[in-house]
Amino acid sequence: MSSSVPPSPRRILLTGLPPAIERALREQLALPGAPGTVPDTAAEGPEAPPLDLVITANDTMPEKPSPGVTPGTLRLVLGSEGPRRLGVILRQARQMLEDPALYLAPFSLGDFVFNPPERMLTAADDTEVSLTDREVDIIVYLARHAGRAVPRDDLLRNVWRYQEGVDTHTLETHIYRLRQKIERVAETPEILQTTEAGYRLAL
């Protein structure tokens, strides 16, 4: 495998922004080598691909619920305390896409609350389970595609970036260890499921 294979193209939704900021962001994010943008309508429909990032003003979201927005979707809010200068917005957006686990809010994962920045699972009785960086990356990527099967090659490309020496055995080992932590019975997984198409996170 080559370490030069890039991750999948990014899908970014701009919504509720002042027209001038939206025009500037669309122009800048569409530059070669930078994430592309998608209009609001592209996020609609049951087959809509999941979104990587929503850039919005004052936490405004599309009027219609979007199937492209999942617990793993990043959200950059340009409110009264958020960034307003174009350069700052672009820099923060790229930082979020580079390391999404640092910017995701906690969400429920089976019997736990998953806190990505803290690399921690917390049970109802406050018991904490630590996760490795790679385990966090796997959960975060699968959460972005919540309810959908993610092919093994997709995980290798976007989580491992096709590093030398990484193969499906390495992936399966990480999945096995992760199930030991998040499943009630690891041998019959209910949260991190295996399908013919790959792996699916049931949230």
Secondary structure, DSSP 8 states (H G I E B T S, - for coil): --TT------EEEEES--HHHHHHHHHHHTSTTS-EEE-GGGG-STT----SEEEESTT---SS--TT--TT-EEEE-STTS--SHHHHHHHHHHHHHSGGGT---EEETTEEEETTTTEEEETT--EEE--HHHHHHHHHHHHTTTS-B-HHHHIIIIITT-TT--HHHHHHHHHHHHHHH-SSTTS-SSEEEETTEEEE--
